[in-house]
Amino acid sequence: MTFTTWRRRDIGMLILALAWLGWSIAVWQQAAVITWFDQAIALPLHHSPQWFQTAMVSYTHFGDPRNITMITTMIGVLLILSRESKAAVFFWINTWILAGYGNYFVKQLIQRPRPTAWRLVQIGGYSYPSGHSTTTTVLVGSLLVIAYDLLKSRQLKRWLFGLGVAIILLMMISRIVVGVHYPSDTVGGLMLGTCLTYLSLRVSQGHRRGNFKFKTHHQS
């Protein structure tokens, strides 16, 4: 990839990071535009058909910490068995460290209470940003990075990208439907997860393919 291409992407991600920072400050200050946005998105979803709400309750649990740990562990092991241990470490660092601690740190800074008017599942902690949205974005984004590294078919890459976007959007919607997050929480999680994934992508460039090789010292 050329330097010019990276520079354009870096500028784009810098703009996104600044947008996320502005969005987070607006949430922290309880800006009127955030309140309007949350109400405009949440009310229709809270009045969605019963079958859809039931499906979202089931879907949202895929993003629970225990399930995420199981899913990411299995994916990492499969990568190692496929002789892609570098990709496995890239994947685990992103999902277990960057997403988990990054989201926790921002939650402690903002300390936004969760919505209480509508609740289909019970959960504690702070609301912004949505941990499920952040983690799902990082998980899917990291898998897409690995897929783009390993696959050659452009059509398959496009299909996987579309599937990944759908998985993330459904997780964001599910958190609103079950009433544990405001829409602005999920948008904040999406932006944070995207920035974290891109940061890891840049740092690990050229170091995600193949197995780690350790030097062995033979005694004569």
N, C-alpha and C positions, 0 to 999 in steps of 0.2 A: 504494500500500500504506500502511495507516495506521500511525501511530506506535506504537499498542498492539500491532499485529501484529509490527512490527520488534522491539519490546522483548521480547516473548515469545520470538522466535527468537534474539535476542542472548543471553538468559538460557540458553536451551537449548544454544547453542554454547559459552557460557562453561562450562557443566557438562561438556560433551564435552571441552573443552580441559583442564579439571582432571582428568577421568578419564584422558585420554591422558597427562598428566604423571604421575599416580599409576601408571599401567601401565608407563610408561618407567622410573620409579624401581624398580618391582618387578623388571623385566627386568634392570636394571643391578645390583641387589643379589642377583640369582639366587634370588628368593623361591621357596619350595616350591610355592606355588599356580601359579606360572608353569611350573615343571617338570611338575607334574601336568597342566596344561592342554595343554602341548606334546605330551606322551606320549599323552594321551587322543585328540587329534585326528590326530597324525601316524601312529601305528601302523596304524589302519585304512586310511588313504590309501596307505601304503607297501605294503599287501597288497591293493590294489585290482586289478581285472582287467588283464591285459596290454594289451588294446586301449585301455583308458582311460589307462593310463600313457603309451602311445605318443602318444595324442591330446594329452595335457597337455604332453609334450615339444615338440610342434609349436606348440601354442597359446602356451606361455610365451615363445617367441621373438618374438612380436608386441610384447612389452614391452621388448625389447632397445633400447639407446640409439639405434642406427642406424635401426632400424625406426620407433621413436617419432619421431625427427627427420623422417623421410620422411613419415610419416602426418600429423604436425602441420603440416609445411610445406604439404602439399597442401591440407589443410583450411583453413588460413589464406589461401592463394591463392584458393581457391574463395569464401571470404567476401569478399575484396577485389573479386573479379570480380562478386560479387553486390551491390556497393556497400555493404558492411558492414565497412568498414575498422576502425572502432572495435571491433567484435566480434572481428576478427582480432587486433588488438593485445592485447585482453583475453585471448584464447585463448593467444597466444604467451607473454605475460608469465607467465601461470599455469603453463603446461606446461614452458617452458624455464627460467624463473628461480625461481619459487616452489617448484615441485615438485623441480627438480633441486638447487638450492642448499640448500633447506630440509632435504631428505632427507640430503644430504651432511653438513651441519652436525651433525645429530643422530647420524649414524653415527660421526663423529669424537668426539663426547662419550661415547657409550655404549661403543663399541669392543667389541661382542659378536662373538666368533668364530662363523663359520658352522658348521652341523652337518656332521659327517664320517661318520656311521654309514651313511648312505644317499645315493648321489649318481648321478643319471642325466645331468647336465650339469656341466661344469666352469666355475667362476667364482671370482674372488678377492674381496678386500675384506671389509668387516665385514657383519654380518648384520642388525642392527636399526637402523632399521626397513626393511622390504622396499621397495626403490626401485621395483620393478615395481608393487607394490600402491599406493604413494603416487602415482606418476605416472599410473597408470591411473585412479585415483580422481579426480585433478585433471583429467585429460583428459576423462573422461566427464562429470564434474560440470560442467565449464566448457561443454561442448557442450549439456548439459541447460539450463543457465542461458540460453544463447543461444537454444535452441529455445523455451524458455518466453517469452523476450522477443519472438520473431518469430511464433510460431504462436498461433492462436486456438482450435483444436480441443482441448477438454479430454480427449477420448478418445485422441487422438493423443499428447498429452503423457503420459498415463498409460502408454500402450504404450511410448513411448520411455523413460520412467522404469524400467519393468520390464526392458526390454532392457539399459539401462545398469547396473542392479543385477546382472544375470546376467553381463555382461561383466567387472565388477569381481570378483565372487565367483569366477568361473572362473580369473581371473588369480591371485587369492590361493591357490586350491586348487592351481593348477599349480606355484606356487613351492614348496609343501610336497611335492607328489608327486615333483618332480625332485630334491628333497633339498637345495636350496640355502638354505632358510629354515625356521625354526621357525614353527609356527602363530602364536605371539605376535608374531613379526616382521610378519606380514601384517596382523594386527589393529592393530598400532601404525601401519603404513603407511596403513591405511584411515582411522583416526581422524585422523592427521596431514593426509592429503590432504583430508578433509572440512573440517577447520578452516581450512586454507589457502584452499580454494575459497570458503568462506563469507566469509573476511576480504576476499578480492578482490571478491566479490559486493557486500559492503557499501560498500567504498571506491569502486567503479565505478558505484554506483547512479545512474541517470540519464545515464550517459556511455557506454553500450554500443551505442546504435542509430545507424545511418547512417554517413556518411563524415566524415572530418576536413575541415574547411574552413580554407583558408589565405588570409589577406588578401593581396591583390596591390596594389602601389603603382604607379599610372600616372603617368608623367611628362608634364607639359603642354608 
